[in-house]
Structure formats: structure tokens, C-alpha cells
Amino acid sequence: MTDETSAVVARGVRKTYGRTAALDGFDLTVPPGTVCGLLGPNGAGKTTAVRVLATLLRFDAGHARVAGHDVTRHPERVRAAIGLTGQYAAVDETLSGRQNLVLFGRLRHLPSRTVRRRADELLDQFGLTDAAGRSAGTYSGGMRRRLDLAASLITRPQVLFLDEPTTGLDPRSRNGLWDAVRTLVADGTTVLLTTQYLEEADQLADRVSVVDAGRVVAEGTSAELKARSGADRIELVVRHAGQLPTAAALVERITGGTVRVDREIRQLSAPVADRITALAELLRALQDAGIAVEDVVLRRPTLDEAFLHLTGDRSGRAGTEVAA
């Protein structure tokens, strides 16, 4: 995949605010027809990257191309090729759902007949046909987000930027939006998704780029990033706390790893390489030793663990991301 054939490319992009570098050598490549998830702590630079790539923000150094067009030299061509959904639904609540879509279409200079036909298609695609004549102010949060996403697709964009599109949505509305994104990608749209829901990236993204301090610090598939956070683990809970020392010795001997012991919940856990063989051997050894086990599980690393491993646990930075 070359820069010329990629849907989104950033090379060494830098954006500063005074002495603060919001982007500090930001690099990204997104193949066409895929979903790229941007993950990172609050203030890592995700929203700044989206604004730069969507031509909403000038950058200080580097190079960027979107849909084959240079972001700096031909911003008007980039804008014609993209759709953008921000962190908050940008719909006019006094207009109906259909009127909102028609307005967005006219702002993009589409012919009136095309706009009306496209609006009807999108209302049907996003399950809003029955509410098309109602004021958007009467819509639920999930319906407004779907309408906002529909508006960003009025021109059938080649590249769609989604900046935390499901913030504040209930699980049902979030799943509905995920289905809509999958449909778009199946039709050939490229999606760049920023999210603070790691499950969202796990579900949608073909590849994930982890952003920290204004640059990409890791990238790969969700499975590849999970593997970087450590090995699979065996976790078991014994019935009697007095058997923890014996059980821990068996776990350490069989797995060869350091055993974590949580006496309060009588749990043992340890990393394991050959997960199935080790589990079978451990269960036999525990039974032979007369140790009763209440629960046992083989657990792969989660994307949450990979995220914290790559960026550090910064719980104090949680919340909605600001521009930087």
C-alpha cells in the first residue's frame, strides 16, 4: 500500500499551540474500504488529527493526503470527498429529519431532485422514515446521532471521519450505529474512527492506531495489540482459602510464570504459553492434591489492558477530549 493509493495518509504532521505540541510527528496510513480506530488518552491528539485531516485546522509541518488529495494544496477537493460526524450531533432541532438532510444536501450544492431522493434513501437506511416529518428536537439521542451520521453521508463520501460518534448513547443505539458503519464500509467507504470505548474499536476497526503525546505509539490489529500486553492467563478460584499456598505452588510449577494471589476472593492467576495443555495438566494436579476449585478460566488480554500497557494508566485524564 503506497501513499498514493491509501485513503488517508499523514506523515510527520505537527501542530502546536504555543509551547504545547498537540501533534508531534503524527504518522498514519489507512487503506481504502477499511475502518481505522484511533485510541489514546484524553488530550493525546486524536481530535486534532481528525480536524487536520478534514481541513478544519491548519498544521505547522508534515504532509497529509485524504482520498488522493493533498490536504494543504487542495482542501476543497478533500472536503468534496469526505464526511464528518463530530462528538456532538450537529442537527437543527427546529427542522424535521427530512428537512435537515435536504438542507445539508443543498449546502453541498446537490441538485434538488438528487437531494430529495438521497434524503429518502438515508432516512430508510438509518431507520428514521417514520420520524422523517417530526422536528429533530423530539428525537432521542440515538436518533439524533443517526440523523447526524446520515447528514454526513449525503454526498456518498469516500472517507468518513467519526469523532467519538457514540458518546452518550445507550447500548442499543450504539449497536445500531455500529451496524450502520459496517454497512458503509461494506459499500466501500473508508472510516477513521476516534473513540474512548475500547469495545467499539474492538468491534469495528480493521486496524487500531494508539495515539499518545501527539504521535502514533503503536498500531496493528486488535489481536496484535492485545498480544503486546502479555500472554494469556489462567485464573482460578479455590474453595478454601487455606489451600491457596498449595494451589499457588502447583500453578507456578505448571505454568512457569509468576502467580498473583488475591486472598480476599481466593483467586490465583498466572501467565501461560501453551494454554490448553497447561490447563489440562493443572486441573489434574489440583484434583490429585484434593484442592476444590470453584471457577477456572483461560483469559486472553483485553484491548483495555493493551491500551493501558501502551499508554500508561492515566485515570485522572479520563473524560471528553478537548481539541488538543
LUMBANU-473356 format. One line per field, with one value per residue (C-alpha): residue number from 1; x, y, z. Coordinates in nm, 4 decimals. Each point is the difference from the previous one (the first is absolute). Example, Ala and Ser with C-alpha at 12.3 -4.5 7.8 and 13.67 -1.06 7.14 Angstrom:
// LUMBANU-473356
num	c(1,2) $
u	c(1.2300,0.1370) $
v	c(-0.4500,0.3440) $
w	c(0.7800,-0.0660) $
***
This chain:
// LUMBANU-473356
num	c(1,2,3,4,5,6,7,8,9,10,11,12,13,14,15,16,17,18,19,20,21,22,23,24,25,26,27,28,29,30,31,32,33,34,35,36,37,38,39,40,41,42,43,44,45,46,47,48,49,50,51,52,53,54,55,56,57,58,59,60,61,62,63,64,65,66,67,68,69,70,71,72,73,74,75,76,77,78,79,80,81,82,83,84,85,86,87,88,89,90,91,92,93,94,95,96,97,98,99,100,101,102,103,104,105,106,107,108,109,110,111,112,113,114,115,116,117,118,119,120,121,122,123,124,125,126,127,128,129,130,131,132,133,134,135,136,137,138,139,140,141,142,143,144,145,146,147,148,149,150,151,152,153,154,155,156,157,158,159,160,161,162,163,164,165,166,167,168,169,170,171,172,173,174,175,176,177,178,179,180,181,182,183,184,185,186,187,188,189,190,191,192,193,194,195,196,197,198,199,200,201,202,203,204,205,206,207,208,209,210,211,212,213,214,215,216,217,218,219,220,221,222,223,224,225,226,227,228,229,230,231,232,233,234,235,236,237,238,239,240,241,242,243,244,245,246,247,248,249,250,251,252,253,254,255,256,257,258,259,260,261,262,263,264,265,266,267,268,269,270,271,272,273,274,275,276,277,278,279,280,281,282,283,284,285,286,287,288,289,290,291,292,293,294,295,296,297,298,299,300,301,302,303,304,305,306,307,308,309,310,311,312,313,314,315,316,317,318,319,320,321,322,323,324) $
u	c(0.0000,0.1543,-0.0832,-0.1629,-0.2389,-0.0813,-0.3256,0.1600,0.3685,0.1817,0.3767,0.1789,-0.2954,0.0645,-0.2442,0.0897,-0.1927,0.2616,0.2489,-0.2358,0.0304,-0.3446,0.1449,0.3706,0.1012,-0.3385,0.0132,-0.2987,-0.0940,-0.3554,-0.0703,-0.3203,-0.3171,0.1163,-0.0664,0.2950,-0.0535,0.1910,0.0421,0.1821,-0.0221,-0.1864,0.1952,0.2136,-0.0757,-0.2758,-0.2482,0.2765,0.1036,-0.3566,-0.0335,0.3268,-0.0920,-0.3482,0.1566,-0.1551,0.3379,0.3287,0.3083,0.3526,0.2110,-0.0272,-0.2119,-0.3549,-0.2171,-0.3649,-0.1812,0.3049,0.0060,0.2600,-0.1636,0.1976,0.0038,-0.3518,-0.2198,-0.3121,0.0514,0.0436,-0.3213,-0.1904,0.1168,-0.0636,-0.2733,0.0447,-0.1958,0.1283,-0.0370,-0.3406,-0.2920,0.0034,-0.3661,-0.2541,-0.2561,-0.2640,0.0022,-0.1374,0.2281,-0.0649,0.0461,0.3370,0.1231,-0.1314,0.1747,0.3326,-0.0394,-0.0655,0.2989,0.2045,-0.1520,-0.1863,-0.2900,-0.3409,-0.1266,0.3183,-0.0207,-0.3586,0.0760,0.3170,-0.1784,-0.2650,0.2680,0.1846,-0.3143,-0.0831,0.3566,0.0165,-0.3503,-0.1322,-0.2710,-0.2877,0.1464,0.1036,-0.2680,0.0563,0.2152,0.3478,-0.0435,-0.2419,0.2536,0.1759,0.3772,0.0504,-0.2318,0.1827,0.3346,-0.1389,-0.1346,0.3376,0.1764,-0.2528,0.0699,0.3727,-0.0769,-0.2221,0.2692,0.1143,0.3471,0.3068,0.1339,-0.2063,0.1446,-0.1835,0.1184,-0.1371,-0.3352,-0.1661,0.0831,-0.2989,-0.1992,-0.1693,0.1191,-0.2876,0.0599,0.3739,-0.0507,-0.2290,0.2654,0.2615,-0.2193,-0.0327,0.3787,0.0495,-0.2456,0.1866,0.3342,-0.1505,-0.1011,0.3582,0.0159,0.3198,-0.0562,0.2347,-0.1493,0.1090,-0.1540,0.0388,-0.1959,0.2611,-0.2731,-0.0994,0.3453,0.0071,-0.3315,0.0474,0.3645,0.2018,0.3086,0.0571,0.2488,0.0810,0.0750,0.1898,0.1614,-0.0859,0.1452,-0.0914,0.1791,-0.1391,-0.2161,-0.1333,-0.3074,-0.1867,0.1412,0.3562,-0.0291,-0.1492,0.2930,0.2424,-0.1508,0.1098,-0.0825,-0.3292,-0.0797,-0.1456,-0.2266,-0.1520,-0.1881,0.0512,-0.2748,0.2083,0.2406,0.2275,0.0854,0.1264,0.3726,-0.0130,-0.2057,0.2388,0.2980,-0.1727,-0.0927,0.3562,0.1504,-0.2286,-0.0143,0.3536,-0.1294,-0.0337,-0.3222,-0.2231,-0.1987,-0.3139,-0.0741,-0.3228,-0.1713,0.2242,0.1184,0.3255,0.1152,0.3128,0.1171,0.0035,0.1476,-0.1510,-0.3417,-0.1972,0.2747,0.0768,-0.3666,-0.0513,0.3158,-0.0913,-0.3515,0.1389,0.2598,-0.2582,-0.2298,0.2846,0.0863,-0.3608,-0.0394,-0.3592,-0.0339,-0.3088,0.0900,0.2715,0.0403,0.2505,0.0054,0.1598,0.1238,-0.2681,0.0344,-0.0392,0.3138,0.1864,-0.1012,0.1208,0.3175,0.0830,-0.0995,0.0107,-0.2909,-0.1080,-0.3364,0.0284,-0.0142,-0.3300,-0.2854,-0.0935,0.2968,0.0663,0.1485,0.3608) $
v	c(0.0000,0.3302,0.3520,0.0632,-0.2950,0.0405,0.1684,0.1984,0.0818,0.2155,0.0321,0.1896,0.2298,0.2579,0.2454,0.2222,0.2348,0.2284,-0.2292,-0.2969,-0.2532,-0.1450,-0.2058,-0.0783,-0.2074,-0.1642,-0.2851,-0.1955,-0.2164,-0.1231,-0.2375,0.0641,-0.1808,-0.0614,0.1323,0.1484,0.0571,0.2813,-0.0677,0.2068,0.1740,0.3257,0.2745,-0.2457,0.1782,-0.2125,0.2806,0.2305,-0.2652,-0.0281,0.3774,0.0217,-0.2790,0.1455,0.3393,0.1711,0.0809,0.1080,-0.1900,0.1289,-0.2709,-0.3333,-0.1342,-0.1369,-0.1466,-0.1031,-0.1804,0.0615,0.3775,0.2093,0.1507,0.3245,0.0534,-0.1154,0.0314,0.0548,-0.3386,-0.1666,0.1568,-0.1223,-0.3560,-0.0284,-0.0125,0.1013,-0.0810,0.1746,-0.0780,0.1667,-0.0257,0.3060,0.0026,0.2835,-0.1015,0.2335,-0.1794,-0.3435,-0.2927,0.0240,0.3784,-0.0398,-0.2366,0.2199,0.2993,-0.1847,-0.1103,0.3520,0.1276,-0.2545,0.1362,-0.3156,0.0336,0.0214,-0.3272,-0.1810,0.1409,-0.1182,-0.3484,-0.0291,0.1246,-0.2704,-0.2659,0.1063,0.0282,-0.3572,-0.1250,0.1436,-0.0980,0.3561,-0.0126,-0.0053,0.3026,0.1868,0.2677,0.0617,0.2765,-0.1283,0.1553,-0.2821,-0.2695,-0.2148,0.0268,-0.3095,0.1302,0.3350,-0.1772,-0.2123,0.3130,0.1691,-0.2970,-0.0039,0.3693,-0.0687,-0.2592,0.2187,0.0142,-0.3654,0.0892,-0.2060,0.0586,0.0457,0.1473,-0.1039,0.1836,-0.1902,-0.0542,-0.2091,0.2165,0.0003,-0.2605,-0.2946,-0.3505,-0.0568,0.3299,-0.0677,-0.3420,0.1543,0.2535,-0.2749,-0.1880,0.3143,0.0432,-0.3633,0.0502,0.3094,-0.1800,-0.2952,0.2507,0.1281,0.2976,0.0481,0.0914,0.1690,-0.0439,0.1608,-0.1535,-0.0325,-0.3243,-0.2691,-0.2524,0.2199,-0.0206,-0.3727,-0.0454,0.2311,0.0699,-0.2025,0.1642,0.2113,0.2842,0.0979,0.3710,0.1507,0.3434,0.0922,-0.3011,-0.3598,-0.2233,-0.3344,-0.1374,-0.3328,-0.2143,-0.0238,-0.3503,0.1187,0.2836,-0.2316,-0.2369,0.2824,0.0375,-0.3482,-0.3671,-0.1751,-0.0646,-0.2821,0.1245,-0.2274,0.0335,-0.2620,-0.0885,0.0144,0.2856,-0.2353,-0.1818,0.3142,-0.0642,-0.3561,0.1040,0.2884,-0.2339,-0.2302,0.2910,0.1319,-0.3427,-0.0707,0.3441,0.1094,0.3519,0.2335,-0.0691,0.2809,-0.0796,0.1841,-0.1416,0.1953,-0.1780,-0.3136,0.0561,-0.1034,0.1133,-0.0530,0.0514,-0.3092,-0.0853,-0.3374,0.0834,-0.3219,-0.2415,0.2009,0.0199,-0.3758,-0.0758,0.2503,-0.1366,-0.3527,0.1188,0.1915,-0.3014,-0.2298,0.2449,0.0069,0.3709,0.0995,0.2615,0.2198,0.1673,-0.0184,0.1944,0.0590,0.3698,0.1833,0.3590,0.2618,0.3113,0.1992,-0.1671,0.0603,0.3663,0.0483,-0.1950,0.2250,0.3379,-0.0467,0.0112,0.3639,-0.0206,0.3627,0.0960,-0.1717,0.1973,0.1677,0.0956,0.3624,0.1275,-0.0641) $
w	c(0.0000,-0.1135,0.1115,-0.3376,0.0292,0.3701,0.0994,0.2838,0.0433,0.2546,0.0135,0.2748,0.0649,0.2700,0.1574,0.2923,0.2243,0.1473,0.1690,-0.0016,-0.2834,-0.0661,-0.2860,0.0098,-0.3012,-0.0560,-0.2561,-0.1309,-0.2983,-0.0598,-0.2915,-0.1980,0.1049,0.3584,0.3491,0.1889,0.3706,0.1722,0.3713,0.2564,0.3361,0.0387,-0.1738,-0.1971,-0.3285,-0.1533,-0.0625,-0.1200,-0.2537,-0.1296,-0.0311,-0.1895,-0.2404,-0.0527,-0.0925,0.3034,0.1520,-0.1570,0.1096,0.0429,-0.1630,-0.1734,-0.2826,-0.0241,-0.2767,0.0133,-0.2834,-0.2195,0.0542,0.1781,0.3078,-0.0228,-0.3759,-0.0840,0.3098,-0.2132,-0.1689,0.3391,0.1314,-0.3048,0.0677,0.3746,0.2601,0.3626,0.3139,0.3118,0.3674,0.0184,-0.2422,-0.2304,-0.1027,0.0020,0.2607,-0.1405,-0.3370,-0.0682,-0.0706,-0.3746,-0.0020,0.1725,-0.2688,-0.2803,0.1562,0.0177,-0.3604,-0.1225,0.1958,-0.1973,-0.3246,-0.0966,-0.2477,0.1718,-0.1478,0.1013,0.3513,0.0542,-0.1318,0.2059,0.3139,-0.0369,-0.0497,0.3152,0.2104,-0.0958,0.0536,0.3520,0.1061,0.0119,-0.2664,0.2503,0.1799,-0.3163,0.0374,0.3689,0.1430,0.0795,0.3422,0.0836,-0.0932,0.2572,0.0336,-0.2120,-0.2724,-0.0114,-0.0350,-0.2845,-0.1682,0.0438,-0.1567,-0.2853,-0.0647,-0.0294,-0.2693,-0.2169,-0.2716,0.0291,0.1340,-0.0776,0.3510,0.3154,0.3189,0.3172,0.3115,0.3007,-0.1755,0.2721,0.3023,0.2340,-0.1901,0.1679,-0.1008,-0.2448,-0.1823,-0.0035,-0.1568,-0.2618,-0.0936,-0.0198,-0.2464,-0.2106,-0.0093,-0.1036,-0.2861,-0.1191,-0.0004,-0.1857,-0.2698,-0.0274,0.2361,0.2007,0.3657,0.2457,0.3451,0.3248,0.3074,0.3743,-0.0022,-0.0465,-0.0751,-0.2930,-0.1536,0.0723,-0.1826,-0.2984,-0.0793,-0.2484,0.1469,0.3089,0.0436,0.3578,0.0356,0.2914,0.0353,-0.3568,-0.1793,-0.0819,0.2512,-0.1167,-0.2765,-0.1160,0.0133,0.3276,0.0519,-0.0661,0.2517,0.2597,-0.0442,0.0837,0.3470,0.1042,-0.0212,0.0537,0.3645,0.2043,0.2791,0.2621,0.3273,0.2707,0.2454,0.3160,0.0771,0.1929,-0.3242,-0.1768,0.0704,-0.1343,-0.3014,-0.0711,0.0016,-0.2497,-0.2285,0.0069,-0.0727,-0.2946,-0.1610,0.0821,0.0589,0.2954,0.1884,0.1203,0.3121,0.1109,0.3437,0.0399,-0.2886,0.0156,-0.3562,-0.1679,-0.3431,-0.2082,-0.3602,-0.2167,-0.3403,-0.0973,0.1390,-0.0661,0.1032,0.3129,0.0980,-0.0335,0.1984,0.2707,0.0475,0.0390,0.2522,0.2031,0.0073,0.1066,0.2786,0.1182,-0.0673,-0.0757,-0.2736,-0.0290,-0.3296,-0.2631,-0.3222,-0.2776,-0.0774,-0.2885,0.0501,-0.0630,-0.2126,0.3233,0.1377,-0.3247,0.0078,0.3570,-0.0730,-0.2954,0.1446,0.3770,0.2453,0.0048,0.1680,0.0995,-0.3667,-0.0711,-0.1515,-0.3259,-0.2112,-0.0804,-0.3225,0.0886) $
***
